[in-house]
Amino acid sequence: MAFYTLSNITIFNEFGKVKGYPKQIPAILIGRIGVDIHHQGKGLSKQALSDALKGIKKFSLFSGMAFVVIDAKNESLEILSNLWFCANR
């Protein structure tokens, strides 16, 4: 009914914009969150995002991951902003 993808990525901090972090910062990318068309509007995307973040939190305990990045479509940015995510358009 719902899915998400997770990938390891590197955020390049070459100009030191992220203070206190090295030039290459390990992160996790949530690439896609999708819900079957027959099950949309039931809050499954929020549940999938919650499940992804819980898994990432567990993984972060034994990895060097410092950030979570979400590759969202423009129509999802308002929803993610309401959930305390920063939009970088």
N, CA, C and O atoms as a CHARMM CRD file, in Angstrom:
* protein
*
  356
    1    1 MET  N      0.80500  -1.18700   0.00000 PROA 1      0.00000
    2    1 MET  CA     0.00000   0.00000   0.00000 PROA 1      0.00000
    3    1 MET  C      0.85800   1.26600   0.00000 PROA 1      0.00000
    4    1 MET  O      0.50800   2.24200  -0.66400 PROA 1      0.00000
    5    2 ALA  N      1.98300   1.26700   0.73800 PROA 2      0.00000
    6    2 ALA  CA     2.86900   2.42900   0.78800 PROA 2      0.00000
    7    2 ALA  C      4.31700   1.95100   0.73600 PROA 2      0.00000
    8    2 ALA  O      4.61700   0.81100   1.09400 PROA 2      0.00000
    9    3 PHE  N      5.20200   2.82300   0.29200 PROA 3      0.00000
   10    3 PHE  CA     6.62100   2.46600   0.22100 PROA 3      0.00000
   11    3 PHE  C      7.47000   3.71300   0.41100 PROA 3      0.00000
   12    3 PHE  O      6.98700   4.83900   0.30400 PROA 3      0.00000
   13    4 TYR  N      8.74500   3.48400   0.69600 PROA 4      0.00000
   14    4 TYR  CA     9.73900   4.55500   0.70700 PROA 4      0.00000
   15    4 TYR  C     11.08500   3.94500   0.35600 PROA 4      0.00000
   16    4 TYR  O     11.28800   2.73800   0.48400 PROA 4      0.00000
   17    5 THR  N     12.00400   4.79900  -0.09000 PROA 5      0.00000
   18    5 THR  CA    13.35700   4.34500  -0.39600 PROA 5      0.00000
   19    5 THR  C     14.35200   5.09600   0.47400 PROA 5      0.00000
   20    5 THR  O     14.18000   6.28200   0.75500 PROA 5      0.00000
   21    6 LEU  N     15.39400   4.39200   0.89600 PROA 6      0.00000
   22    6 LEU  CA    16.46800   4.98800   1.69100 PROA 6      0.00000
   23    6 LEU  C     17.79500   4.72600   0.99700 PROA 6      0.00000
   24    6 LEU  O     18.04100   3.62900   0.49700 PROA 6      0.00000
   25    7 SER  N     18.64000   5.73700   0.97300 PROA 7      0.00000
   26    7 SER  CA    19.97100   5.60500   0.37500 PROA 7      0.00000
   27    7 SER  C     20.97800   6.39400   1.19600 PROA 7      0.00000
   28    7 SER  O     20.63700   7.40400   1.81100 PROA 7      0.00000
   29    8 ASN  N     22.21600   5.92600   1.20100 PROA 8      0.00000
   30    8 ASN  CA    23.29900   6.69600   1.80900 PROA 8      0.00000
   31    8 ASN  C     23.74000   7.76600   0.82300 PROA 8      0.00000
   32    8 ASN  O     23.87300   7.50000  -0.37100 PROA 8      0.00000
   33    9 ILE  N     23.96800   8.97800   1.32400 PROA 9      0.00000
   34    9 ILE  CA    24.47200  10.05700   0.48000 PROA 9      0.00000
   35    9 ILE  C     25.52600  10.84600   1.26200 PROA 9      0.00000
   36    9 ILE  O     25.71500  10.64500   2.46200 PROA 9      0.00000
   37   10 THR  N     26.19100  11.73000   0.56400 PROA 10     0.00000
   38   10 THR  CA    27.15600  12.63500   1.18100 PROA 10     0.00000
   39   10 THR  C     26.72900  14.06100   0.88600 PROA 10     0.00000
   40   10 THR  O     26.44000  14.40600  -0.26000 PROA 10     0.00000
   41   11 ILE  N     26.69000  14.88300   1.91300 PROA 11     0.00000
   42   11 ILE  CA    26.44100  16.31300   1.74300 PROA 11     0.00000
   43   11 ILE  C     27.81100  16.97700   1.71600 PROA 11     0.00000
   44   11 ILE  O     28.61300  16.79800   2.63200 PROA 11     0.00000
   45   12 PHE  N     28.07300  17.73500   0.67400 PROA 12     0.00000
   46   12 PHE  CA    29.36600  18.39300   0.54800 PROA 12     0.00000
   47   12 PHE  C     29.32000  19.75900   1.22400 PROA 12     0.00000
   48   12 PHE  O     28.52200  20.62300   0.86100 PROA 12     0.00000
   49   13 ASN  N     30.17300  19.93000   2.19300 PROA 13     0.00000
   50   13 ASN  CA    30.24600  21.12800   3.02500 PROA 13     0.00000
   51   13 ASN  C     31.55200  21.86500   2.73100 PROA 13     0.00000
   52   13 ASN  O     32.26500  22.27400   3.64800 PROA 13     0.00000
   53   14 GLU  N     31.85300  22.02600   1.45600 PROA 14     0.00000
   54   14 GLU  CA    33.15100  22.56200   1.03300 PROA 14     0.00000
   55   14 GLU  C     33.42600  23.96400   1.54800 PROA 14     0.00000
   56   14 GLU  O     34.57700  24.31100   1.81000 PROA 14     0.00000
   57   15 PHE  N     32.40300  24.76000   1.69300 PROA 15     0.00000
   58   15 PHE  CA    32.60500  26.14800   2.09900 PROA 15     0.00000
   59   15 PHE  C     32.29500  26.37500   3.57200 PROA 15     0.00000
   60   15 PHE  O     32.23300  27.51800   4.02500 PROA 15     0.00000
   61   16 GLY  N     32.09700  25.28200   4.32900 PROA 16     0.00000
   62   16 GLY  CA    31.88600  25.37300   5.76200 PROA 16     0.00000
   63   16 GLY  C     30.57700  26.01100   6.16700 PROA 16     0.00000
   64   16 GLY  O     30.47700  26.59000   7.24900 PROA 16     0.00000
   65   17 LYS  N     29.56200  25.91300   5.30700 PROA 17     0.00000
   66   17 LYS  CA    28.26100  26.50500   5.64600 PROA 17     0.00000
   67   17 LYS  C     27.61900  25.81600   6.85000 PROA 17     0.00000
   68   17 LYS  O     26.89200  26.44700   7.61800 PROA 17     0.00000
   69   18 VAL  N     27.88900  24.53100   7.00800 PROA 18     0.00000
   70   18 VAL  CA    27.38800  23.80000   8.17400 PROA 18     0.00000
   71   18 VAL  C     28.52600  23.78100   9.18500 PROA 18     0.00000
   72   18 VAL  O     29.43600  22.95600   9.10100 PROA 18     0.00000
   73   19 LYS  N     28.46300  24.68500  10.12500 PROA 19     0.00000
   74   19 LYS  CA    29.54600  24.88100  11.10000 PROA 19     0.00000
   75   19 LYS  C     29.75600  23.63900  11.96600 PROA 19     0.00000
   76   19 LYS  O     28.79800  23.00300  12.40500 PROA 19     0.00000
   77   20 GLY  N     31.01600  23.30900  12.20100 PROA 20     0.00000
   78   20 GLY  CA    31.35700  22.19600  13.07700 PROA 20     0.00000
   79   20 GLY  C     31.33500  20.83300  12.41700 PROA 20     0.00000
   80   20 GLY  O     31.52100  19.81800  13.08700 PROA 20     0.00000
   81   21 TYR  N     31.10600  20.79400  11.09200 PROA 21     0.00000
   82   21 TYR  CA    31.06400  19.52500  10.37500 PROA 21     0.00000
   83   21 TYR  C     32.19400  19.48500   9.34200 PROA 21     0.00000
   84   21 TYR  O     32.65800  20.53200   8.89100 PROA 21     0.00000
   85   22 PRO  N     32.63800  18.28000   8.96800 PROA 22     0.00000
   86   22 PRO  CA    33.72000  18.15500   7.97900 PROA 22     0.00000
   87   22 PRO  C     33.23200  18.54000   6.58300 PROA 22     0.00000
   88   22 PRO  O     32.06900  18.89000   6.38600 PROA 22     0.00000
   89   23 LYS  N     34.15200  18.46700   5.62300 PROA 23     0.00000
   90   23 LYS  CA    33.81700  18.82600   4.24400 PROA 23     0.00000
   91   23 LYS  C     32.83900  17.85100   3.59800 PROA 23     0.00000
   92   23 LYS  O     32.10600  18.22100   2.68100 PROA 23     0.00000
   93   24 GLN  N     32.82500  16.61700   4.06900 PROA 24     0.00000
   94   24 GLN  CA    31.86900  15.62200   3.57900 PROA 24     0.00000
   95   24 GLN  C     31.08300  15.09500   4.76700 PROA 24     0.00000
   96   24 GLN  O     31.65400  14.54800   5.71000 PROA 24     0.00000
   97   25 ILE  N     29.75700  15.26500   4.71400 PROA 25     0.00000
   98   25 ILE  CA    28.89900  14.87400   5.83100 PROA 25     0.00000
   99   25 ILE  C     28.02800  13.68900   5.40100 PROA 25     0.00000
  100   25 ILE  O     27.29200  13.79500   4.42000 PROA 25     0.00000
  101   26 PRO  N     28.10100  12.56100   6.12000 PROA 26     0.00000
  102   26 PRO  CA    27.25100  11.42500   5.77500 PROA 26     0.00000
  103   26 PRO  C     25.79800  11.70400   6.13700 PROA 26     0.00000
  104   26 PRO  O     25.50300  12.28400   7.18200 PROA 26     0.00000
  105   27 ALA  N     24.89200  11.28000   5.24800 PROA 27     0.00000
  106   27 ALA  CA    23.46600  11.50900   5.46000 PROA 27     0.00000
  107   27 ALA  C     22.67000  10.35100   4.86700 PROA 27     0.00000
  108   27 ALA  O     23.20900   9.50400   4.15500 PROA 27     0.00000
  109   28 ILE  N     21.39200  10.33300   5.17400 PROA 28     0.00000
  110   28 ILE  CA    20.46600   9.35300   4.60400 PROA 28     0.00000
  111   28 ILE  C     19.46800  10.11500   3.74800 PROA 28     0.00000
  112   28 ILE  O     18.93700  11.14200   4.17100 PROA 28     0.00000
  113   29 LEU  N     19.21300   9.61700   2.55200 PROA 29     0.00000
  114   29 LEU  CA    18.24300  10.21200   1.64000 PROA 29     0.00000
  115   29 LEU  C     16.97100   9.38200   1.63900 PROA 29     0.00000
  116   29 LEU  O     17.00700   8.17900   1.38000 PROA 29     0.00000
  117   30 ILE  N     15.84500  10.02600   1.93000 PROA 30     0.00000
  118   30 ILE  CA    14.54400   9.41200   1.68300 PROA 30     0.00000
  119   30 ILE  C     14.17300   9.87100   0.27300 PROA 30     0.00000
  120   30 ILE  O     13.76300  11.01200   0.06000 PROA 30     0.00000
  121   31 GLY  N     14.32600   8.95600  -0.68000 PROA 31     0.00000
  122   31 GLY  CA    14.18700   9.32600  -2.08600 PROA 31     0.00000
  123   31 GLY  C     12.76100   9.44300  -2.55900 PROA 31     0.00000
  124   31 GLY  O     12.43500  10.36600  -3.30600 PROA 31     0.00000
  125   32 ARG  N     11.92300   8.55900  -2.15500 PROA 32     0.00000
  126   32 ARG  CA    10.52400   8.56100  -2.57900 PROA 32     0.00000
  127   32 ARG  C      9.65900   8.00700  -1.45300 PROA 32     0.00000
  128   32 ARG  O     10.05300   7.09100  -0.73200 PROA 32     0.00000
  129   33 ILE  N      8.49800   8.57400  -1.32800 PROA 33     0.00000
  130   33 ILE  CA     7.45100   8.02000  -0.46700 PROA 33     0.00000
  131   33 ILE  C      6.21800   7.93900  -1.35300 PROA 33     0.00000
  132   33 ILE  O      5.79900   8.93800  -1.93800 PROA 33     0.00000
  133   34 GLY  N      5.64400   6.75800  -1.45200 PROA 34     0.00000
  134   34 GLY  CA     4.49100   6.59600  -2.33200 PROA 34     0.00000
  135   34 GLY  C      3.39500   5.77900  -1.68300 PROA 34     0.00000
  136   34 GLY  O      3.64400   4.94300  -0.81400 PROA 34     0.00000
  137   35 VAL  N      2.17700   6.04000  -2.12700 PROA 35     0.00000
  138   35 VAL  CA     1.00000   5.31800  -1.63600 PROA 35     0.00000
  139   35 VAL  C      0.18300   4.88900  -2.84700 PROA 35     0.00000
  140   35 VAL  O     -0.03000   5.67200  -3.77200 PROA 35     0.00000
  141   36 ASP  N     -0.27100   3.64500  -2.83300 PROA 36     0.00000
  142   36 ASP  CA    -1.13000   3.13000  -3.89100 PROA 36     0.00000
  143   36 ASP  C     -2.31700   4.06400  -4.07800 PROA 36     0.00000
  144   36 ASP  O     -2.88500   4.55800  -3.10400 PROA 36     0.00000
  145   37 ILE  N     -2.69200   4.30300  -5.32900 PROA 37     0.00000
  146   37 ILE  CA    -3.76400   5.25600  -5.64200 PROA 37     0.00000
  147   37 ILE  C     -5.08000   4.90500  -4.94100 PROA 37     0.00000
  148   37 ILE  O     -5.86900   5.79700  -4.62800 PROA 37     0.00000
  149   38 HSD  N     -5.31800   3.63700  -4.69700 PROA 38     0.00000
  150   38 HSD  CA    -6.55600   3.21000  -4.03400 PROA 38     0.00000
  151   38 HSD  C     -6.54200   3.44800  -2.53000 PROA 38     0.00000
  152   38 HSD  O     -7.57100   3.30200  -1.87100 PROA 38     0.00000
  153   39 HSD  N     -5.38900   3.81200  -1.98300 PROA 39     0.00000
  154   39 HSD  CA    -5.27100   4.00400  -0.53200 PROA 39     0.00000
  155   39 HSD  C     -4.82500   5.41200  -0.16400 PROA 39     0.00000
  156   39 HSD  O     -4.47000   5.67100   0.98600 PROA 39     0.00000
  157   40 GLN  N     -4.84100   6.32400  -1.13500 PROA 40     0.00000
  158   40 GLN  CA    -4.43100   7.69600  -0.85300 PROA 40     0.00000
  159   40 GLN  C     -5.48800   8.40800  -0.01800 PROA 40     0.00000
  160   40 GLN  O     -6.67400   8.08500  -0.08200 PROA 40     0.00000
  161   41 GLY  N     -5.03500   9.38300   0.76600 PROA 41     0.00000
  162   41 GLY  CA    -5.94300  10.15000   1.61300 PROA 41     0.00000
  163   41 GLY  C     -6.23700   9.50200   2.95200 PROA 41     0.00000
  164   41 GLY  O     -7.11100   9.96300   3.68600 PROA 41     0.00000
  165   42 LYS  N     -5.51800   8.43900   3.27900 PROA 42     0.00000
  166   42 LYS  CA    -5.73500   7.72300   4.54300 PROA 42     0.00000
  167   42 LYS  C     -4.60900   7.94100   5.53900 PROA 42     0.00000
  168   42 LYS  O     -4.58100   7.29700   6.58800 PROA 42     0.00000
  169   43 GLY  N     -3.67400   8.84400   5.22700 PROA 43     0.00000
  170   43 GLY  CA    -2.56500   9.12400   6.13400 PROA 43     0.00000
  171   43 GLY  C     -1.41500   8.14200   6.04400 PROA 43     0.00000
  172   43 GLY  O     -0.53500   8.13000   6.90500 PROA 43     0.00000
  173   44 LEU  N     -1.41500   7.31200   5.00000 PROA 44     0.00000
  174   44 LEU  CA    -0.36500   6.29800   4.87800 PROA 44     0.00000
  175   44 LEU  C      1.00300   6.89500   4.57200 PROA 44     0.00000
  176   44 LEU  O      2.02300   6.32500   4.96100 PROA 44     0.00000
  177   45 SER  N      1.04300   8.03200   3.88200 PROA 45     0.00000
  178   45 SER  CA     2.35100   8.63800   3.59500 PROA 45     0.00000
  179   45 SER  C      2.99500   9.14900   4.87900 PROA 45     0.00000
  180   45 SER  O      4.21200   9.05200   5.04100 PROA 45     0.00000
  181   46 LYS  N      2.19900   9.68900   5.78700 PROA 46     0.00000
  182   46 LYS  CA     2.74100  10.13000   7.08400 PROA 46     0.00000
  183   46 LYS  C      3.22000   8.93500   7.89400 PROA 46     0.00000
  184   46 LYS  O      4.24300   9.01200   8.57400 PROA 46     0.00000
  185   47 GLN  N      2.47900   7.82300   7.82500 PROA 47     0.00000
  186   47 GLN  CA     2.90200   6.61000   8.52000 PROA 47     0.00000
  187   47 GLN  C      4.19700   6.06700   7.92300 PROA 47     0.00000
  188   47 GLN  O      5.07900   5.61900   8.65600 PROA 47     0.00000
  189   48 ALA  N      4.31500   6.10500   6.59600 PROA 48     0.00000
  190   48 ALA  CA     5.53300   5.62600   5.94100 PROA 48     0.00000
  191   48 ALA  C      6.71700   6.50600   6.32200 PROA 48     0.00000
  192   48 ALA  O      7.80500   5.99600   6.59000 PROA 48     0.00000
  193   49 LEU  N      6.51700   7.82900   6.34900 PROA 49     0.00000
  194   49 LEU  CA     7.58000   8.74700   6.75600 PROA 49     0.00000
  195   49 LEU  C      7.98300   8.48200   8.20300 PROA 49     0.00000
  196   49 LEU  O      9.17100   8.47600   8.52700 PROA 49     0.00000
  197   50 SER  N      7.01300   8.26700   9.06200 PROA 50     0.00000
  198   50 SER  CA     7.29800   7.96100  10.46600 PROA 50     0.00000
  199   50 SER  C      8.10600   6.67800  10.59200 PROA 50     0.00000
  200   50 SER  O      9.06500   6.61900  11.36100 PROA 50     0.00000
  201   51 ASP  N      7.72500   5.65200   9.84300 PROA 51     0.00000
  202   51 ASP  CA     8.44900   4.37700   9.87600 PROA 51     0.00000
  203   51 ASP  C      9.87900   4.55700   9.37400 PROA 51     0.00000
  204   51 ASP  O     10.81700   4.00400   9.94900 PROA 51     0.00000
  205   52 ALA  N     10.04400   5.33100   8.29900 PROA 52     0.00000
  206   52 ALA  CA    11.38500   5.58700   7.75800 PROA 52     0.00000
  207   52 ALA  C     12.25200   6.29400   8.79700 PROA 52     0.00000
  208   52 ALA  O     13.40400   5.91300   9.01000 PROA 52     0.00000
  209   53 LEU  N     11.70600   7.31700   9.44100 PROA 53     0.00000
  210   53 LEU  CA    12.47800   8.08200  10.42200 PROA 53     0.00000
  211   53 LEU  C     12.82700   7.24500  11.65500 PROA 53     0.00000
  212   53 LEU  O     13.90800   7.40200  12.22300 PROA 53     0.00000
  213   54 LYS  N     11.92100   6.35900  12.07100 PROA 54     0.00000
  214   54 LYS  CA    12.22700   5.46800  13.19900 PROA 54     0.00000
  215   54 LYS  C     13.38400   4.52800  12.84200 PROA 54     0.00000
  216   54 LYS  O     14.27800   4.30000  13.65700 PROA 54     0.00000
  217   55 GLY  N     13.35900   3.98700  11.62300 PROA 55     0.00000
  218   55 GLY  CA    14.44400   3.11600  11.17800 PROA 55     0.00000
  219   55 GLY  C     15.75800   3.86700  11.06900 PROA 55     0.00000
  220   55 GLY  O     16.80800   3.34200  11.44000 PROA 55     0.00000
  221   56 ILE  N     15.70900   5.09400  10.56200 PROA 56     0.00000
  222   56 ILE  CA    16.90800   5.91700  10.44100 PROA 56     0.00000
  223   56 ILE  C     17.46700   6.23800  11.82100 PROA 56     0.00000
  224   56 ILE  O     18.68300   6.23000  12.01200 PROA 56     0.00000
  225   57 LYS  N     16.60400   6.51700  12.77300 PROA 57     0.00000
  226   57 LYS  CA    17.05300   6.81400  14.14100 PROA 57     0.00000
  227   57 LYS  C     17.81600   5.62700  14.72200 PROA 57     0.00000
  228   57 LYS  O     18.87300   5.80600  15.32700 PROA 57     0.00000
  229   58 LYS  N     17.29000   4.42100  14.54200 PROA 58     0.00000
  230   58 LYS  CA    17.98000   3.21900  15.02300 PROA 58     0.00000
  231   58 LYS  C     19.32900   3.05600  14.32900 PROA 58     0.00000
  232   58 LYS  O     20.33600   2.76000  14.97300 PROA 58     0.00000
  233   59 PHE  N     19.34100   3.25200  13.01100 PROA 59     0.00000
  234   59 PHE  CA    20.57000   3.10800  12.23200 PROA 59     0.00000
  235   59 PHE  C     21.61700   4.13500  12.66200 PROA 59     0.00000
  236   59 PHE  O     22.81000   3.83400  12.68500 PROA 59     0.00000
  237   60 SER  N     21.17400   5.34200  13.00300 PROA 60     0.00000
  238   60 SER  CA    22.11100   6.41500  13.35200 PROA 60     0.00000
  239   60 SER  C     22.88400   6.12100  14.63200 PROA 60     0.00000
  240   60 SER  O     23.93300   6.72000  14.86800 PROA 60     0.00000
  241   61 LEU  N     22.38500   5.21400  15.45600 PROA 61     0.00000
  242   61 LEU  CA    23.06500   4.87600  16.70800 PROA 61     0.00000
  243   61 LEU  C     24.41100   4.18800  16.47100 PROA 61     0.00000
  244   61 LEU  O     25.29900   4.25800  17.32000 PROA 61     0.00000
  245   62 PHE  N     24.56600   3.52100  15.31500 PROA 62     0.00000
  246   62 PHE  CA    25.82700   2.83200  15.05300 PROA 62     0.00000
  247   62 PHE  C     26.46200   3.24500  13.72500 PROA 62     0.00000
  248   62 PHE  O     27.35500   2.56500  13.21900 PROA 62     0.00000
  249   63 SER  N     26.00200   4.35200  13.17000 PROA 63     0.00000
  250   63 SER  CA    26.61300   4.84600  11.92900 PROA 63     0.00000
  251   63 SER  C     27.05800   6.28700  12.13200 PROA 63     0.00000
  252   63 SER  O     26.78400   6.88500  13.17200 PROA 63     0.00000
  253   64 GLY  N     27.73200   6.83400  11.15700 PROA 64     0.00000
  254   64 GLY  CA    28.18700   8.22000  11.25300 PROA 64     0.00000
  255   64 GLY  C     27.22100   9.20700  10.63500 PROA 64     0.00000
  256   64 GLY  O     27.57500  10.36700  10.42200 PROA 64     0.00000
  257   65 MET  N     26.00800   8.76900  10.34300 PROA 65     0.00000
  258   65 MET  CA    25.02300   9.59800   9.67100 PROA 65     0.00000
  259   65 MET  C     24.65500  10.80400  10.52800 PROA 65     0.00000
  260   65 MET  O     24.38500  10.66800  11.72100 PROA 65     0.00000
  261   66 ALA  N     24.64500  12.00100   9.90300 PROA 66     0.00000
  262   66 ALA  CA    24.39100  13.23200  10.64800 PROA 66     0.00000
  263   66 ALA  C     23.08400  13.92200  10.25400 PROA 66     0.00000
  264   66 ALA  O     22.52200  14.67200  11.05300 PROA 66     0.00000
  265   67 PHE  N     22.59300  13.67900   9.03600 PROA 67     0.00000
  266   67 PHE  CA    21.40400  14.37800   8.55000 PROA 67     0.00000
  267   67 PHE  C     20.48500  13.43000   7.79700 PROA 67     0.00000
  268   67 PHE  O     20.90000  12.36600   7.33700 PROA 67     0.00000
  269   68 VAL  N     19.22100  13.84200   7.68000 PROA 68     0.00000
  270   68 VAL  CA    18.24200  13.17200   6.82300 PROA 68     0.00000
  271   68 VAL  C     17.84300  14.17400   5.75300 PROA 68     0.00000
  272   68 VAL  O     17.52500  15.32500   6.05300 PROA 68     0.00000
  273   69 VAL  N     17.86100  13.72800   4.49900 PROA 69     0.00000
  274   69 VAL  CA    17.45900  14.55500   3.37300 PROA 69     0.00000
  275   69 VAL  C     16.26200  13.88700   2.71600 PROA 69     0.00000
  276   69 VAL  O     16.26000  12.67500   2.50200 PROA 69     0.00000
  277   70 ILE  N     15.24100  14.68300   2.39400 PROA 70     0.00000
  278   70 ILE  CA    14.07200  14.15400   1.70300 PROA 70     0.00000
  279   70 ILE  C     14.00000  14.79500   0.33100 PROA 70     0.00000
  280   70 ILE  O     14.00000  16.02000   0.21100 PROA 70     0.00000
  281   71 ASP  N     13.94000  13.96900  -0.70300 PROA 71     0.00000
  282   71 ASP  CA    13.79400  14.44100  -2.07600 PROA 71     0.00000
  283   71 ASP  C     12.29900  14.50900  -2.37000 PROA 71     0.00000
  284   71 ASP  O     11.71200  13.55000  -2.87200 PROA 71     0.00000
  285   72 ALA  N     11.68800  15.65300  -2.05200 PROA 72     0.00000
  286   72 ALA  CA    10.23000  15.79200  -2.15400 PROA 72     0.00000
  287   72 ALA  C      9.82200  16.52900  -3.41900 PROA 72     0.00000
  288   72 ALA  O     10.54300  17.39200  -3.92100 PROA 72     0.00000
  289   73 LYS  N      8.65800  16.17200  -3.91800 PROA 73     0.00000
  290   73 LYS  CA     8.06900  16.93000  -5.01600 PROA 73     0.00000
  291   73 LYS  C      7.53100  18.23800  -4.44800 PROA 73     0.00000
  292   73 LYS  O      7.23800  18.32200  -3.25500 PROA 73     0.00000
  293   74 ASN  N      7.40100  19.24600  -5.28200 PROA 74     0.00000
  294   74 ASN  CA     6.97600  20.56700  -4.82600 PROA 74     0.00000
  295   74 ASN  C      5.67100  20.54200  -4.03900 PROA 74     0.00000
  296   74 ASN  O      5.53300  21.27000  -3.05500 PROA 74     0.00000
  297   75 GLU  N      4.70500  19.71400  -4.45700 PROA 75     0.00000
  298   75 GLU  CA     3.41500  19.68000  -3.76500 PROA 75     0.00000
  299   75 GLU  C      3.52500  19.08500  -2.36300 PROA 75     0.00000
  300   75 GLU  O      2.60400  19.24200  -1.56200 PROA 75     0.00000
  301   76 SER  N      4.61200  18.41500  -2.05300 PROA 76     0.00000
  302   76 SER  CA     4.82200  17.82500  -0.73000 PROA 76     0.00000
  303   76 SER  C      5.54000  18.76200   0.22800 PROA 76     0.00000
  304   76 SER  O      5.57700  18.49500   1.42900 PROA 76     0.00000
  305   77 LEU  N      6.11000  19.85100  -0.26800 PROA 77     0.00000
  306   77 LEU  CA     6.92900  20.72500   0.56900 PROA 77     0.00000
  307   77 LEU  C      6.13400  21.35200   1.70400 PROA 77     0.00000
  308   77 LEU  O      6.64700  21.46400   2.81700 PROA 77     0.00000
  309   78 GLU  N      4.89400  21.76300   1.45400 PROA 78     0.00000
  310   78 GLU  CA     4.08500  22.37800   2.51300 PROA 78     0.00000
  311   78 GLU  C      3.79000  21.37100   3.61600 PROA 78     0.00000
  312   78 GLU  O      3.84800  21.70800   4.79800 PROA 78     0.00000
  313   79 ILE  N      3.47600  20.14600   3.23900 PROA 79     0.00000
  314   79 ILE  CA     3.20000  19.09600   4.22800 PROA 79     0.00000
  315   79 ILE  C      4.43800  18.84500   5.07500 PROA 79     0.00000
  316   79 ILE  O      4.34000  18.75500   6.29800 PROA 79     0.00000
  317   80 LEU  N      5.60400  18.73100   4.43900 PROA 80     0.00000
  318   80 LEU  CA     6.83600  18.47100   5.18000 PROA 80     0.00000
  319   80 LEU  C      7.21300  19.65400   6.06500 PROA 80     0.00000
  320   80 LEU  O      7.73600  19.46100   7.16200 PROA 80     0.00000
  321   81 SER  N      6.95700  20.86700   5.60500 PROA 81     0.00000
  322   81 SER  CA     7.23300  22.04800   6.42700 PROA 81     0.00000
  323   81 SER  C      6.37200  22.02900   7.69100 PROA 81     0.00000
  324   81 SER  O      6.82900  22.44000   8.75800 PROA 81     0.00000
  325   82 ASN  N      5.15100  21.56400   7.57700 PROA 82     0.00000
  326   82 ASN  CA     4.27300  21.44500   8.74700 PROA 82     0.00000
  327   82 ASN  C      4.75300  20.37300   9.71800 PROA 82     0.00000
  328   82 ASN  O      4.35900  20.37000  10.88400 PROA 82     0.00000
  329   83 LEU  N      5.60200  19.46400   9.24500 PROA 83     0.00000
  330   83 LEU  CA     6.15000  18.39800  10.08700 PROA 83     0.00000
  331   83 LEU  C      7.56400  18.73700  10.56500 PROA 83     0.00000
  332   83 LEU  O      8.30800  17.83700  10.95500 PROA 83     0.00000
  333   84 TRP  N      7.94600  20.01300  10.54400 PROA 84     0.00000
  334   84 TRP  CA     9.21300  20.51300  11.07900 PROA 84     0.00000
  335   84 TRP  C     10.40800  20.26700  10.18200 PROA 84     0.00000
  336   84 TRP  O     11.54000  20.29000  10.66500 PROA 84     0.00000
  337   85 PHE  N     10.20500  20.03200   8.89700 PROA 85     0.00000
  338   85 PHE  CA    11.31400  19.90200   7.95900 PROA 85     0.00000
  339   85 PHE  C     11.56200  21.24800   7.29800 PROA 85     0.00000
  340   85 PHE  O     10.62900  22.02500   7.09400 PROA 85     0.00000
  341   86 CYS  N     12.80800  21.52300   6.96600 PROA 86     0.00000
  342   86 CYS  CA    13.17100  22.75900   6.25900 PROA 86     0.00000
  343   86 CYS  C     13.16300  22.48100   4.76500 PROA 86     0.00000
  344   86 CYS  O     13.70900  21.47200   4.31700 PROA 86     0.00000
  345   87 ALA  N     12.55300  23.36100   3.99700 PROA 87     0.00000
  346   87 ALA  CA    12.51700  23.21500   2.54400 PROA 87     0.00000
  347   87 ALA  C     13.65300  24.01100   1.93100 PROA 87     0.00000
  348   87 ALA  O     13.81300  25.20000   2.20600 PROA 87     0.00000
  349   88 ASN  N     14.44300  23.34300   1.09400 PROA 88     0.00000
  350   88 ASN  CA    15.52400  23.98600   0.36300 PROA 88     0.00000
  351   88 ASN  C     15.17900  23.87100  -1.11400 PROA 88     0.00000
  352   88 ASN  O     15.48900  22.86300  -1.74900 PROA 88     0.00000
  353   89 ARG  N     14.55000  24.88200  -1.65500 PROA 89     0.00000
  354   89 ARG  CA    14.03300  24.80400  -3.03000 PROA 89     0.00000
  355   89 ARG  C     15.12300  25.08500  -3.95800 PROA 89     0.00000
  356   89 ARG  O     14.91900  25.07500  -5.17200 PROA 89     0.00000
